[in-house]
Amino acid sequence: MQRHTYTLDHWEDRSGHRTTWTFGYRGALGEFGRVEVVYPVSRHGDRHVTAVSGDTLPATSFSGWAYGRKPSLHLGQLSVGGAGIRLQRNRWAQTRAGRALRMRVAGREYRYLATGSRHRDRALVRDGVEIRTGRHGRGARKKATLTVLGPADATDLVLAAVMCGVNTRNLTRGGAVRAFFNRSLNWLEVFQ
């Protein structure tokens, strides 16, 4: 089985007002060329957008309810190459596999799921291909790694890359509970 590992470096642009700050990851994906993940590339009220661009990758974006600097899975919308993708997940499932984000892109079924109890370890899985993503380090040494198992193409890689810029805590039960309480506290601030 083919195995490749790519490392993306974290970057920040804190110029201007804090509402215009952007963050992300950039690096090279071997034969697929350079890639850049930017979040939030735009803000629309309580929604943030993460975008991915690259040499040979289809333009991809993910929009969702703002959770810190990133969009969350709550009210999430995915666009790959200009086409809207329907996202499905069972937020009441008890297992990580049951809580997986499901999507159909280019006629293929994908699952994006937590592989550990922490929010840093995830995997994008389709028939014959698995891309494990991990985020590690702090500050200037923060990195994202994509470990590709199988014959992945540009669509597989861009889906894994965009999810590095999305808050996916809801894929674990503990993360979902924390996200619920944080959202509830934010809503309560509106009434004060």
KAJORA-V985551 format. One record per pair of residues at least 24 apart in sequence whose C-alpha atoms are under 8 Angstrom apart, sorted by the first residue. I is the first residue (numbers start at 1). GAP is how many residues later the second one is. Records with the same first field share a line. If there is no record, write none. Layout:
I=GAP / GAP
//
This chain:
1=148 / 149
2=146 / 147 / 148 / 149
3=144 / 145 / 146 / 147
4=143 / 144 / 145
5=140 / 141 / 142 / 143
6=24 / 139 / 140 / 141
7=136 / 137 / 138 / 139
8=135 / 136 / 137
9=132 / 133 / 134 / 135
10=130 / 131 / 132 / 133 / 134
11=129
24=141
25=118 / 119
32=24 / 25 / 122
37=124 / 125 / 127 / 128
38=127
39=30 / 31 / 126
40=29 / 30 / 31
47=24
50=112 / 115 / 116
51=111
52=106 / 109 / 110
56=98
57=97 / 98 / 100 / 101
58=96 / 97 / 100
60=98 / 99 / 102
61=101
62=100 / 104
67=100
70=95 / 96 / 97
71=94 / 95 / 96
72=94 / 95 / 96
73=93 / 94 / 95 / 97
80=25
91=79
94=79
95=77 / 78
96=75 / 76 / 77
99=71 / 72 / 73
100=71
101=70
113=58
114=57 / 58
117=55 / 57
119=49 / 50 / 53 / 56
123=37
124=32 / 35 / 36
131=25 / 26 / 29
133=27 / 31
135=29
//
